[in-house]
């Protein structure tokens, strides 16, 4: 518990059948707080909200409602206009954005 300070979602892990977005956010933030309380160290979690535009806004608001502080966006997956809209929403919500570039390694064998 004391070795991990920052955890982020995999770029492809946003809303899977085995881990719904909402359940993942609630459980992960609960465990973040538990680890922080037990170690006395601040812990953070970057939550992937990459989706359709309105869904990204809904997810950002859900994270804020559940005391999250960060969101993660796959910038190559969304259009720049969507990123600007989400950025404005996150600024209003006082959420930091981690921009990630999925698939930065060449795909072989495809």
C-alpha positions in Angstrom: 0.0 0.0 0.0 2.8 2.4 0.7 4.6 1.8 -2.6 1.9 3.1 -5.0 1.1 6.8 -5.0 -0.5 7.1 -8.5 -2.7 4.6 -10.3 -4.1 5.1 -13.8 -6.6 3.1 -15.9 -5.5 1.3 -19.0 -6.5 3.2 -22.1 -8.9 0.5 -23.0 -10.5 0.2 -19.6 -13.4 2.6 -19.4 -16.5 0.6 -19.2 -16.2 -3.2 -19.5 -18.8 -5.9 -18.8 -16.7 -7.1 -15.9 -16.1 -3.6 -14.5 -18.7 -1.0 -15.2 -17.5 2.6 -15.2 -19.6 3.6 -12.1 -18.7 0.6 -10.0 -15.0 1.0 -11.0 -15.0 4.6 -9.9 -16.7 4.0 -6.6 -14.7 1.0 -5.6 -11.3 2.4 -6.8 -11.8 5.8 -5.0 -12.9 3.9 -1.9 -9.7 1.9 -2.0 -7.6 5.0 -2.7 -9.0 6.6 0.4 -8.4 3.4 2.4 -4.8 3.2 1.3 -4.2 6.8 2.1 -5.7 6.5 5.5 -3.7 3.4 6.4 -0.4 4.8 5.1 -0.8 8.5 5.9 0.3 9.1 2.3 -1.8 10.9 -0.3 -2.9 8.6 -3.2 -4.3 9.5 -6.6 -6.2 7.7 -9.3 -6.5 8.8 -13.0 -9.8 7.6 -14.3 -10.4 7.0 -18.0 -13.4 8.8 -19.3 -12.8 8.4 -23.0 -16.1 7.9 -24.7 -18.7 9.8 -26.8 -18.8 13.5 -26.0 -21.9 13.7 -23.8 -20.8 10.4 -22.0 -17.4 11.9 -21.2 -19.1 15.0 -19.6 -21.4 12.7 -17.6 -18.4 10.6 -16.5 -16.4 13.7 -15.5 -19.3 14.9 -13.3 -19.7 11.4 -11.8 -16.0 11.4 -10.8 -16.4 14.9 -9.2 -19.6 13.7 -7.3 -17.5 10.8 -5.9 -14.6 13.0 -4.8 -12.2 12.2 -7.7 -9.6 14.7 -8.7 -8.3 13.5 -12.0 -9.6 12.2 -15.4 -7.8 10.6 -18.2 -8.6 11.1 -21.9 -7.3 9.1 -24.9 -6.5 12.2 -27.0 -6.0 10.2 -30.2 -9.4 8.6 -29.8 -11.4 11.8 -29.4 -11.6 14.8 -31.7 -9.9 18.0 -30.6 -13.3 19.7 -30.3 -14.4 17.0 -27.9 -11.2 17.5 -25.9 -11.8 21.2 -25.7 -15.4 20.7 -24.5 -14.3 18.2 -21.9 -11.4 20.5 -20.9 -13.8 23.3 -20.2 -16.1 21.1 -18.1 -13.2 19.7 -16.1 -11.9 23.2 -15.5 -15.3 24.1 -14.1 -15.3 21.0 -12.0 -11.7 21.6 -10.9 -10.6 18.2 -12.2 -7.1 17.7 -13.7 -6.8 16.0 -17.0 -4.2 13.4 -17.9 -3.9 13.2 -21.7 -2.7 9.8 -22.9 -1.9 8.5 -26.4 -3.0 4.9 -26.7 -1.4 2.7 -29.3 1.9 4.6 -29.4 3.8 1.4 -30.2 3.6 0.0 -33.8 1.1 -2.8 -34.1 2.8 -5.9 -35.4 1.2 -9.0 -37.0 -2.0 -7.2 -38.0 
